[in-house]
């Protein structure tokens, strides 16, 4: 397919303003400034673009919720706090195409009436902040940022803001708290940021990839964008592929391709590394349910599973998963599900902000029990206890981190219960060999 | 008494200007990053109090932030901090072996610093570079596709850097 975002990724020097502009960059800003802000929102609605951070909420609709009280500033904040394990697509966009993000943000800021916008970037992406700062300075020098840009009467400033290591700040209200200089504790919603966000003002928070997608939408029109893809999965999607595959990396895909093609074709992942078999995959970032090979490639209805929002979610959490952030992690036949799940539980325990007790305590308990099982010290009843704890976290917290911590554990037990049992029943073996059950590599009969 | 240089104070002024008047508290994360870099790689109470003074905040407002975010060090660290990722995707690619090798090579445990004050080993959660696993953060940049040989090289390089700078 024709790439919409990464089309110029290999043009030499595309990181610089000069080359980016020469290659047709900033055309969408010129076009947008001649439109009415409401018409831009309309184009985005028509495009069917869905938030690329993980939740998949329609962007145009999110924008249309923005309150516009007289005399109050409105803010656009770019969520560049990419921290979902398996996800590294925003890093790629910002590192190699910083001007694409700036271009998308100027158009979006104009549509929303935000005179000052921020890019909240995770603290570890230190060198990328420098790249963005350089690009922002270039854009300003060339009149794309500042007062009255291109004589439009619109003032537009964009600043970077570095976080300091907290996964929770990817949750939009925690991000806003952090941007206000506080601990990243999620807020109770409502009020939603669209009404009361940054410093109490109406605010839109959008993911990096979402904001870059605004550029092709304005250049080519919302209808043209909506024609790409399938159903409610319009446009293109960036997938960051990692784990036991031959070609890890960031790929822009048309959401009509099958999961099987994505994993095995040379254009994308290039198959499983070291000639191993596929065992399981987390298709949308660590918090979405893991699927065994058979359910990953084929839905419970026996159809080929495709790389899009609807198909990945087909079957709900019983036999399906989610598109999430597009963090695609592949596990080969040698990998241990218990150990892998333990690292994720440890991650969520470490990253829980501590505000809600089900998450603060529950994530710690899950980590502890998984460590116990993994070290060959588990009992069969621990598996039921684990199931019970994750159920009590899900839906009982202020923000979705609780769900994100519960789902991987639930899915691992749902699909790989016998591997957990094996760990309990073979304590000596699992200490020395610590391997998974390879038979999962071959598709099993689907039991719904 | 610690004190930012005039150049740094100018940068701080510019940082504060990025936020609306009266919202200077927003500059707390970037200024804590600067303070940590300037004043010995970690934040002691004196440093946090100084940041509070610059931003006209109560010291506790700085303490509560500094203790929440994992990138701020609240105790002394070595000149070089190996922050090795241990989350799922890195684990699949052998981060446990890398962590084990660093421990053995430097003779320290997780969270510890070598007696010469050169190296600290930290384990961290997902750094967002899963396609290049296993990885670690070293100063401003990431070191990717780590192997035991690469760790040897990184340690040698670091030692050489210090020798040249002294």
Interface residues (C-beta under 8 A of the other chain):
Chain A: X73 X82 X83 X84 X85 X86 X87 X88 X90 X91 X116 X118 X122 X123 X124 X125 X126 X127 X159 X161 X162 X163 X164 X165 X166 X167 X178 X179 X180 X181 X182 X183 X184 X199 X240 X241 X242 X243 X244 X248 X249 X250 X282 X286 X327 X329 X331 X335 X339 X340 X343 X344 X346 X347 X350 X351 X353
Chain B: X18 X20 X23 X25 X26 X27 X28 X29 X30 X32 X33 X55 X61 X64 X65 X68 X69 X70 X71 X72 X86 X87 X88 X89 X91 X92 X93 X124 X125 X126 X127 X128 X129 X130 X131 X132 X133 X137 X140 X141 X142
